[in-house]
Amino acid sequence: MMNIQQALQQASLNLSDTSTTAILDAQVLLSYVLQCNTAHLAAWPEKELNKDQTTQYLGLIKQRSQGNPVAHLTQQREFWSLHFSVNDSTLIPRPETETLVEYILSVFGNNKNITLLDMGTGTGAIAISIASEKPSWEIIASELSSDALALAKHNSDFHQTNNVNLIQSDWFSNITRHDFDIIVSNPPYIADDDPHLQQGDVRFEPKSALTSGKTGMNAIELICSQAKNYLKNDGVLIVEHGYNQQHLVAECFIKYGFFEVEQKQDLAGHIRMTAGKKKL
């Protein structure tokens, strides 16, 4: 039998060669097995795991050592202080994407009636996070993948965000409204041959949600070229992009007639978001 402290020590050691966050991974997975928070682990280090808990925990640690993302093992991830169910049908929500939510709420937060389109919603993280803060806003979240759309619906139902309308669409193909105040997207933006695709969690995420052509700009280019047809005058387009794409994305916005283009840094200090207004 192992106690909490021993289990964490053994797991951290087992993960040290394959994960840069071995200690955190060990804590999150043990919290999942014991159905507790990490504070409980620190408060009760001598508490023993039973046989089933030990077997389950060691099995999860083995899978994590083989590269499986923690979020896929626990089937959940926190985003904007909300718990989202996740699976391998779409991207795992990441902290840098909260930059988009924060920007939208800071710029438009005083408006009671906003219409927003979240394109390629995945788990629904952006749309649901905003809807939870702004229940009077009208939010449409679109997604091509049927499995991802089902997951987003599950998350929306869980958080009771009744102002989110989910639709299946290949980008703008099924979007019939042309009066959005905001269009936001975290689209695929990684170059097809980027070596990072062979590293970390992205190895287990769908390539269709990650890659977008030779420079990673195909989806962003498509969105920029068509978004003005779906925005109100002075409506705003907001996209997440790679840390090394800031100039390409700014040029793309300007090319397709957006003005007052601005860019924001994520918590790591990288420019990961670009916004621009539709010209009158």
Secondary structure, 3 states (H helix, E strand, C coil): CCEHHHHHHHHHHHHCCCCCCHHHHHHHHHHHHHCCCHHHHHHCCCCECCHHHHHHHHHHHHHHHCCCCHHHHHCEEEECCEEEECCCCCCCCCHHHHHHHHHHHHHHCCCCCCEEEEECCCCCHHHHHHHHHCCCCEEEEEECCHHHHHHHHHHHHHHCCCCEEEEECCCCCCCCCCCEEEEEECCCCECCCCHHHHCHHHHHCCHHHCECCCCCCHHHHHHHHHHCCCEEEEEEEEEECCCCCHHHHHHHHHHCCEEEEEEEECCCCCEEEEEEEECC
